[in-house]
Amino acid sequence: MFGRLLRSKNNPFTAYCRRITLRTIFDTARLDTEAVRSFLVGLSPEPKWHESIQNASCPKTGLLLCLIILLAAADFLKKSKQNKAPQNPINSITSDIVVIEASIFFWFALASSITSGTENGAFSELDKDASVCAGTVLCQIIQVTAQRPIAERFGARLEKYMKTEPGDLNQAFFEILLRSVGKLTIDEPDRGADLFANHSGVSDITAHMTAMLPTYLRLYCEIIEKYSGTN
């Protein structure tokens, strides 16, 4: 059902994320675990990758969460492009960079919610393992589609978000976008930016994106509950 990962000349990661729909996610939920594991193994010829997928405790759940993240990231790009504010910096950022950064943001926010939820019983340790798996799969899909190394950038974003208060995550993400203006690839160094310039229209979008996090988390819970036994 996935077909080949797209290798579009322009913004291939964005093109792949745009293929992800709710139907894609629910169809994936109906697959057996071994079919999912086979798809994931095919993402890379590296023996270490194969070993990590074979040893993963919940590859299917991890992929489902990853697909939700990709859907959310593509939706963020769509909404941000609809903003006609003249100060919209996203119009000056390569689509792949926007979607990659959005997907990392969504992964961190959802994984943090799941980790916190394990403390009060809202989520299980398997959900926590799935969130880790989702991050690993996300990085692999970025590398396969965008053909760029992502580990260093992913680690830097993770460090930044971990140092940010939960209520300020959307602002931290917006600052990352501002520092991405003019970059052509995700692995380029961040640029300088005027963090105090007026970008009210776009900052409203990042706030809306943060507000949507519970919706994506509920979607994850709905799928796991409906397809009990998913792993």
C-alpha positions in Angstrom: 0.0 0.0 0.0 2.9 2.3 0.5 4.5 1.8 -2.9 7.9 3.3 -3.4 9.0 6.2 -1.4 8.8 9.2 -3.6 12.1 10.5 -5.0 10.7 13.8 -6.4 13.4 16.2 -7.5 11.7 19.0 -5.6 10.8 18.6 -2.0 10.5 14.8 -1.9 9.8 14.6 1.8 6.9 17.0 1.4 5.6 14.9 -1.6 5.7 11.8 0.5 3.9 13.4 3.5 1.1 14.7 1.2 0.4 11.1 0.3 -0.5 10.3 3.9 -4.3 10.4 4.6 -6.5 9.1 7.3 -7.3 6.2 5.0 -3.6 5.4 4.8 -3.3 5.3 8.5 -6.4 3.1 9.1 -5.3 0.8 6.2 -1.9 0.4 7.9 -3.7 -0.4 11.2 -5.3 -3.4 9.5 -2.0 -4.8 8.3 -0.3 -7.6 10.3 2.8 -6.8 12.2 5.1 -8.8 9.9 3.9 -6.8 6.8 4.7 -3.6 8.6 8.1 -4.9 9.7 8.9 -5.9 6.1 8.1 -2.4 4.9 10.3 -0.8 7.6 13.2 -3.2 6.9 13.0 -2.1 3.2 13.7 1.5 4.2 17.4 0.9 4.4 20.0 -1.8 3.4 22.0 -1.1 6.6 22.3 -4.2 8.8 22.0 -2.1 12.0 18.7 -0.8 10.7 17.4 -4.3 9.9 18.5 -5.4 13.4 16.7 -2.5 15.1 13.5 -3.2 13.3 13.6 -7.0 13.9 14.2 -6.3 17.6 11.5 -3.6 17.9 8.8 -4.5 20.3 6.1 -2.5 18.6 7.0 -1.6 15.0 3.4 -1.3 13.8 2.3 1.1 16.6 5.5 3.1 16.0 4.7 3.4 12.3 1.1 4.4 13.0 2.3 7.2 15.2 4.8 8.2 12.6 2.2 8.4 9.9 0.0 10.6 12.2 3.0 12.9 12.6 3.6 13.1 8.8 -0.1 13.9 8.3 0.1 16.7 10.9 3.3 18.1 9.4 1.8 18.2 5.9 -1.4 19.9 7.3 0.8 22.5 9.0 2.4 23.4 5.7 -0.9 23.6 3.9 -2.4 25.9 6.6 0.7 28.1 6.8 0.8 28.6 3.0 -2.8 29.8 3.2 -1.7 32.6 5.4 -1.4 35.7 3.1 0.4 37.9 5.7 3.2 39.8 3.9 5.5 38.9 6.8 4.9 35.2 6.3 8.5 33.7 6.5 7.3 30.3 5.4 7.0 31.5 1.9 10.8 32.0 2.0 11.6 28.5 3.3 11.9 25.3 1.3 8.8 23.2 1.8 10.9 20.1 2.8 12.6 22.1 5.6 9.2 23.3 6.9 7.7 19.9 6.9 10.8 18.2 8.3 10.9 20.7 11.1 7.2 20.4 11.7 7.4 16.6 11.9 10.2 16.8 14.4 8.2 19.2 16.5 5.1 17.0 16.4 7.1 13.9 17.3 8.6 15.6 20.3 5.3 17.1 21.5 3.4 13.8 21.1 6.2 11.6 22.5 6.4 13.9 25.5 2.7 13.7 26.1 2.8 9.9 25.9 5.8 9.7 28.3 4.0 12.0 30.8 0.9 9.9 30.4 2.7 6.7 31.4 3.0 8.2 34.9 -0.7 8.3 35.5 -1.7 5.3 33.5 -3.1 7.1 30.5 -0.5 5.4 28.3 1.5 2.2 28.7 5.2 1.4 28.5 4.4 -0.1 25.0 3.1 3.3 23.9 6.3 4.9 25.2 8.3 2.4 23.2 6.2 3.1 20.2 6.9 6.8 20.4 10.7 6.1 20.4 10.2 3.8 17.4 8.2 6.5 15.7 11.1 8.9 16.0 13.5 6.4 14.6 11.2 5.6 11.6 10.7 9.3 11.0 14.4 10.0 10.8 14.8 7.1 8.4 12.0 8.2 6.1 13.5 11.8 6.1 16.9 10.4 5.0 15.4 8.1 2.4 13.3 10.8 0.8 15.3 13.9 1.2 18.6 12.1 0.8 20.1 14.2 3.6 21.6 13.2 7.0 19.2 14.0 9.8 20.6 12.6 13.0 22.6 15.7 14.0 19.7 18.1 13.2 17.2 15.8 15.0 19.5 15.7 18.1 19.9 19.5 18.1 16.1 20.0 17.9 15.5 17.5 20.6 18.0 19.3 22.9 16.3 22.7 22.2 12.8 21.4 22.9 13.8 19.6 26.1 15.2 22.9 27.4 11.9 24.7 26.6 9.0 25.0 28.9 5.9 23.1 27.6 3.9 26.3 27.2 6.6 27.8 25.0 7.1 25.0 22.5 5.2 26.7 19.7 7.5 29.8 20.1 10.6 27.6 20.0 9.3 26.0 16.8 8.6 29.4 15.3 12.1 30.6 16.1 13.5 27.5 14.3 11.4 28.4 11.2 12.7 32.0 11.3 16.3 30.7 11.4 15.5 28.4 8.4 14.7 31.3 6.0 17.1 31.1 3.1 18.3 27.5 3.8 18.1 25.1 0.9 18.6 21.8 2.8 17.8 20.6 6.3 21.5 20.0 7.2 22.6 23.5 6.5 23.5 25.6 9.6 20.7 27.7 11.0 20.7 31.4 9.9 20.5 34.5 11.9 17.0 36.0 12.3 15.2 38.9 13.8 13.2 37.1 16.5 11.4 40.3 17.5 10.0 41.2 14.1 6.2 41.2 13.6 5.1 37.8 12.4 1.7 37.7 14.2 -0.2 36.0 11.5 2.3 33.1 11.2 2.8 32.8 15.0 -0.9 32.4 15.2 -0.6 29.3 13.0 2.1 27.8 15.2 -0.2 28.4 18.2 -3.0 26.7 16.4 -0.7 23.8 15.6 0.1 23.4 19.3 -3.7 23.5 20.0 -4.2 20.6 17.5 -1.8 18.3 19.4 -4.6 16.7 21.6 -6.5 16.0 18.4 -3.6 14.0 16.9 -3.1 12.3 20.3 -6.8 11.2 20.3 -6.5 9.9 16.8 -3.6 7.7 18.0 -5.6 6.5 21.0 -8.6 5.8 18.8 -6.6 3.6 16.4 -4.9 1.7 19.1 -8.2 1.1 20.9 -10.1 0.1 17.7 -7.4 -2.3 16.6 -6.6 -3.8 20.0 -3.6 -6.1 19.8 -1.8 -3.6 17.5 2.0 -3.7 18.1 
